[in-house]
Amino acid sequence: MDGAIVNRGADFGLMPSLFEPGGIVQHEFFVGGTPVVAFKTGGLKDSVIEYQWDSEIGCGFTFEQYSKNDFIYAMKRAIGTFNNKAKYARLRVNSFEATMPGETVCKAWLEEFYRLRGKIYFDFN
């Protein structure tokens, strides 16, 4: 129950997962307004959007090659943003706003279960 409070106390959530099919942990970080540093895989690549200094969009930092050096480079970008308090404050707001509504997530999983069973899902709402 206190996960969002714990995440609010973190400067970044680290998710260097090699495989992450759906990814829910990054959304737990986002609920706490905590930016994420993640390997660009599975559900992480769909939800952790690289922060752009110029436009101030994005909710975290990603790395595309699963290597120590690429991870370190993502961490350096994160730390550089952390050191600029105005940019980091915007990044935290972006992270909170990146939280997906539960209904959206549930429907996506339902569609996937239907697909796996060779069925067609219809949303009658």
C-alpha positions as CSV (number, residue, x, y, z in Angstrom):
1,M,0.0,0.0,0.0
2,D,2.9,2.4,0.6
3,G,4.7,1.6,-2.7
4,A,4.0,5.0,-4.3
5,I,5.3,6.7,-1.1
6,V,8.5,4.7,-1.3
7,N,8.9,5.5,-5.0
8,R,8.4,9.2,-4.4
9,G,11.5,9.0,-2.2
10,A,13.5,7.5,-5.1
11,D,15.3,9.8,-7.6
12,F,15.0,7.2,-10.3
13,G,13.7,3.7,-10.8
14,L,16.2,1.4,-12.4
15,M,14.9,-1.3,-14.8
16,P,17.7,-2.8,-16.7
17,S,15.6,-5.9,-17.5
18,L,16.8,-7.9,-20.5
19,F,13.2,-9.2,-20.9
20,E,10.0,-7.4,-19.8
21,P,7.0,-8.6,-21.7
22,G,4.4,-6.2,-20.3
23,G,6.0,-4.1,-17.6
24,I,4.0,-2.9,-14.7
25,V,6.8,-1.9,-12.3
26,Q,7.6,1.2,-14.4
27,H,4.0,2.4,-13.9
28,E,4.4,1.9,-10.1
29,F,7.3,4.3,-10.3
30,F,5.3,6.7,-12.5
31,V,2.5,6.8,-9.9
32,G,5.1,8.1,-7.5
33,G,6.3,10.6,-10.0
34,T,9.6,8.8,-10.3
35,P,11.4,8.7,-13.7
36,V,12.7,5.4,-14.9
37,V,16.0,4.3,-16.5
38,A,15.3,1.2,-18.6
39,F,16.5,-1.1,-21.3
40,K,14.4,-0.6,-24.4
41,T,12.5,-3.9,-24.4
42,G,8.9,-5.2,-24.3
43,G,6.5,-3.0,-22.4
44,L,9.4,-0.7,-21.2
45,K,10.1,0.5,-24.7
46,D,6.4,1.4,-25.1
47,S,6.1,3.4,-21.9
48,V,9.5,4.8,-20.9
49,I,9.9,7.7,-23.3
50,E,13.3,9.3,-23.5
51,Y,13.4,12.7,-21.8
52,Q,14.2,15.5,-24.3
53,W,15.8,18.7,-22.8
54,D,14.6,21.0,-25.6
55,S,10.9,20.1,-25.6
56,E,10.8,18.8,-22.0
57,I,8.8,15.7,-23.0
58,G,9.5,12.2,-21.8
59,C,9.5,10.3,-18.6
60,G,12.8,8.6,-18.3
61,F,16.0,7.4,-20.0
62,T,16.5,4.3,-22.1
63,F,19.4,2.3,-23.5
64,E,19.1,0.2,-26.7
65,Q,22.1,-2.1,-26.5
66,Y,22.2,-4.4,-23.5
67,S,25.7,-3.5,-22.5
68,K,27.4,-1.9,-19.4
69,N,28.5,1.1,-21.4
70,D,25.0,1.9,-22.8
71,F,23.5,1.5,-19.4
72,I,26.1,3.9,-17.9
73,Y,25.4,6.4,-20.7
74,A,21.7,6.4,-19.8
75,M,22.6,6.8,-16.1
76,K,24.8,9.8,-17.0
77,R,21.9,11.5,-18.9
78,A,19.7,10.8,-15.9
79,I,22.2,12.3,-13.4
80,G,22.8,15.3,-15.7
81,T,19.0,16.0,-15.7
82,F,18.9,15.5,-11.9
83,N,21.6,18.1,-11.5
84,N,19.4,20.7,-13.2
85,K,16.6,21.2,-10.7
86,A,14.1,22.8,-13.1
87,K,14.5,20.1,-15.7
88,Y,14.3,17.3,-13.1
89,A,11.1,18.8,-11.6
90,R,9.6,18.8,-15.1
91,L,10.7,15.2,-15.6
92,R,9.0,14.1,-12.4
93,V,5.8,15.8,-13.5
94,N,6.1,14.0,-16.8
95,S,6.6,10.7,-15.1
96,F,3.5,11.0,-13.0
97,E,1.5,12.0,-16.1
98,A,2.8,8.9,-18.0
99,T,0.8,6.6,-15.7
100,M,-1.6,4.6,-17.7
101,P,-5.2,4.2,-16.5
102,G,-6.0,0.8,-15.1
103,E,-8.8,0.4,-17.6
104,T,-6.4,0.8,-20.5
105,V,-4.0,-1.7,-19.1
106,C,-6.7,-4.3,-18.4
107,K,-8.2,-4.0,-21.9
108,A,-4.8,-4.4,-23.4
109,W,-4.2,-7.6,-21.4
110,L,-7.6,-8.9,-22.2
111,E,-7.0,-8.4,-25.9
112,E,-3.7,-10.2,-25.6
113,F,-5.4,-13.2,-23.9
114,Y,-8.0,-13.3,-26.6
115,R,-5.2,-13.2,-29.3
116,L,-3.3,-16.1,-27.6
117,R,-6.5,-18.2,-27.6
118,G,-7.0,-17.4,-31.3
119,K,-10.1,-15.4,-30.5
120,I,-11.3,-11.9,-31.5
121,Y,-11.9,-9.4,-28.8
122,F,-14.7,-6.8,-29.2
123,D,-15.1,-3.9,-26.9
124,F,-18.8,-3.1,-26.7
125,N,-18.4,0.1,-24.7
